[in-house]
Amino acid sequence: MTRVDHVAAVVRDLESARKFFIDAFGFTPGPVNEMQSLGIRSVFMKGENVEIELIQPVAKGPYWDYLERGPIGFNHVALEVKDLEQAMKRLEKAGVRGEAPFVAPRGTVMNLDASTTLGMRLQLFKRK
């Protein structure tokens, strides 16, 4: 394995999640895809060097079952930024709140308040 290709997040409302990643992070959306065999609608959101696939279950299937078992999403995704303050200025305009940054072995981390990120656990990460 040489790199992560994408991170997938199961969401309840594809359009809200799509808009959130555009407004908050400046991601570029690809086309919305429907896969009837899996019972989903999905879209790949492209950042500078990351892709997040947003998946909305619309019919019974493996993703529907996953969503019924609990909350949306993944554990967390860390999004690399060049400047934490500038990133937070943009995010605050989209209604996102951040927690106090902390220093980790590879850089500075700021967890974003999941209640302001559609319930998804997201981090901003500034590499050393």
Order of alpha helices (4+ residues) and beta strands (2+ residues): beta-alpha-beta-beta-beta-beta-alpha-beta-alpha-beta-beta-beta
